[in-house]
Amino acid sequence: MAIRDELLIDLINRTEMEGGGPRITVVAEGVVITGRLAAHRHWATQIADRLGDATLPDERFAEDFVREAAEPLAYPPEYLHLQGCQLISGASSLPIALGEFFRVPLSGVSAWSVR
């Protein structure tokens, strides 16, 4: 996002205030990704909860996401956070189903659409 996109920033900020956002499709580095806009704290907390499951070998990483969830929000935001993501197209080694949560730097977003 070479040019600061105030409308996208407004969508992210409203999502942060209200806790949930619209479905959005973004083009980042030539890859098209779709998912639901998620609040930063929700995104980080959900990942921490999943990694914190004592039956998983990755539980030691949960504390990193707990710390991330506690970080104060930056303005303007540097990232948009998605949940329920899918790769739509792109010359990439990313899997079609990207997983439940994904983080995209705003500096890499060249286009977006809300649906």
N, C-alpha and C positions, 0 to 999 in steps of 0.2 A: 504494500500500500504506500507507494511513493508520495501520493497526495493524501493528506489527512481527510478521511471520509467521516464527516461529522454525523451523518445519518447512521452509519454502522456503529460508531461510538455511542450514539444515543440508544440504539437497540441493545448494545452490551450493557450500558448503564441501567436501562430499564429492567433488563433481565436480572442484574445484580440486586436491584431494589425489590423486585417482585418475586424473585426466586425461580422463575421459569420463563423461557423464551420461545419464540416461534421456530418452526422448522426452517432451516437455512441451508442453502447450497453455496459453497465457496470455490473459487478457483485460486489455488495457491501453488506457485511454481509449476504451472501447467497441469496440475492434477485437480480433478473436480471431486469434491467430497461433500456429502450431504449428512445432516443430522439435526438434532434439536439444540438450539442455543441453551447453554447451561450457565448458571451462576458459578463463579470461580470457587467459592467455598463449598458449594454442593458438589462440584466436580472433584475437588481434592478430597473431601470427606468421603465420598462414595468410593473412591479408589483406596483410601486408607482403610475403610471398612472391609473391602474385599481382600486387600493384602494382609490385613490384621487377623484373618482367619487362621487360627493356630494349626489347622490341618494342612495349610499350604506352606511350601518351602520358602515363599517370598515374604513371610510375615515381617522379617527384619526391615523391610523397606517401607512399611506402613508409617513409621514415625516421620519419614521425610514428607509424606503427604499431609500428615497431621500438622506439621510446621507450616507447610504451604497454605493450608486452610486458614491458619491464624495470621498470615501476613496481611498487612493493611492493603486495601485496594489502591492501585495506581490510577492516576488520571493524567492524561488519557490512558486507557488500558493498553497493554502491550500485546495481549493475547485474546483470542476468543476461544471459548471452551464449548465443545460439542459432546452430546451423548447420543447413543444409538446411531453410530456412524456407518456409512457405506461409501466405498470408492465407486464413483460413477464412471470416470474415464481418466486416462492419462498414461503416458509412457513411464511406468514406475514399477518397482518390485513390490509395492504395497499390495496386501491381499484385498480381495473384493469386500469382505466383511472386516472392517478395521477394528472391531471391538466396540465395547460400550462407550468408551470415553476417548476423546481426542483433543489435542491442544494445537492451535494454529497461530503463529505469530502474525499480527496485523500487518507487519511490514512485508509479508509474503503474499497477502491477499490482493489479487488484481481485479477480481470481480466477485459479485455475490448476488443472490436472489433469495427472497423469502417466499415460502409457499404455505 
